[in-house]
């Protein structure tokens, strides 16, 4: 069970997958977010629910508000997970 709605969970998973791509591996993501790699992989795949701790750690790492993670404003649409640049013409 999660404290978040299905939409909020999906947004946190999207942010997690984006950061995993930026970091390169689940092991690096786990170190940066202070989770076990297997836990992150399970949350990203939807096998386990995401919780407030993960949302807060993603927000702190990205230097954004937790609301940006929960509402799907992070990552911004069209943002390249490899370089962080935003593609022109996306909202």
N, C-alpha and C positions, 0 to 999 in steps of 0.2 A: 504494500500500500504506500502511496506517496501523498505528500502534502500539496502536490501540484495537480492542476487539471491535465487531461491528456494533451491539450495544445501547449501548455507550459512545458510539460515533459518533452514534447517533440522539439520545442525551441531550445531547451537546454541540451538535448542530444545533438541538435544541429551545431550549436556552439562548440560542444565537445569534439565532434568529428572535425570541425574546422580547425580547432587547435591541434588535434592529433596530426592532421595533415601538415600544419605549420611546424610542429615539433619533429615530425618524421616517423616516430614510433610510439607505441603505447608506453614503453618503458620511460622514454623522455617525458611524455605527457604526465605520467604518474609521478615522476620526481618534481616536476614543476607545480603540479596541483596537489601534491602530498596525498596521493591515493595509491593503491596497488594497481598495477597494470591490468590484471585480470578483472578487477572491479570496474575499471573504466571501460574495458572492452565489453563487459556484460551490460553495463548501463547504456552504452552507445548502441548496442544491438537490440536493446529493448528486453533483454532477458531479466533484468532487475530494474526496479523503478529508480528514477533520479530523485535526489532530495535537496533540501536547502543548503547543505554543506557544499555540495558540488557547485550549485548555482552561485553561491557566494565566492567560492575560490576561483571560479572562472571569471567572475566580475572583477575581483581584486587583481587577478593576473592581467586582465585586459584593461584595467584602469577605467572601468565603466560602472554604471549603476546596475544593481541586480535586476531592476525592471527592464533594462535593455536586453538582458539575457532571457528573461521570462517572456517578454513580448515578441522576441524574434528580431529586434533591431540590431543585434550582434550575432553574427557578422552581418554587415550591411549587404543587401542584395547586390550581386555582381562583384563582390570582393574576392580577389584571387587568394586562395589559401596558401599558395606558394610564396608570393611576394608581398601580399597585403594591399596591392593597388586595386582600385575600383575601376571597373570597366565603364567607359563613357556610355551614356544613354540608359543607364539602369537607375531605377528609383530607390 
